Amino acid sequence: GENVEQHPSTLSVQEGDSAVIKCTYSDSASNYFPWYKQELGKRPQLIIDIRSNVGEKKDQRIAVTLNKTAKHFSLHITETQPEDSAVYFCAASTGGGADGLTFGKGTHLIIQP
Amino acid sequence: DAGVIQSPRHEVTEMGQEVTLRCKPISGHNSLFWYRQTMMRGLELLIYFNNNVPIDDSGMPEDRFSAKMPNASFSTLKIQPSEPRDSAVYFCASSLGPGAGDTQYFGPGTRLTVL
């Protein structure tokens, strides 16, 4: 089955700086890669996703890149703000709306004022 | 839309008791997923359904766990008998389904504590 590795487990950055979280996956059949943000005591919420036919996707301060050859994808957050502090999870699936997600272990992002 | 609805939000029970968690997916969604979240193991897929049919239950820890989806608007996850190691947050999620959309929307979760 699919295995998703996520690094780092904790990331502390100064407010206004950029943050990068990296994930690797093992199953070459995976073609859907979402990122979820989870605040303490809340549900995971989708912030951005990418499919394998696209190398990069951007939504305001958030961007995701995908390298299918190397089987890794990354989340980039620019101009970080205090409200960006949360746990971020990457995930992978074979997509098509018909498959469960395999999650990474999460990254605790801390934005220092 | 009210989003994915789960009940109860919190459940405290004693070891050996039966626990039933409930989920109502977003109307019109044809895929439903059950996940479990713990500090040690993170977010794990337990089972998922497409069009009310269980597709993959390989994530279900053992025979004490069972899940049903009798209709498009309701699913249950049952643990019998419960054990302390089952303590976790259980999330239900739904998506449009096969060929219609990948995005999974999570419910608020049920925090289960087994004493």
Interface residues (C-beta under 8 A of the other chain):
Chain A: G1 Y32 P34 Y36 K42 R43 P44 Q45 L46 D49 R51 F89 S93 G95 G96 G97 A98 D99 G100 L101 T102 F103 G104 K105 G106
Chain B: S31 F33 Y35 G42 L43 E44 L45 Y48 N50 I55 D56 S58 G59 F91 S95 L96 G97 P98 G99 A100 G101 D102 T103 Q104 Y105 F106 G107 P108 G109
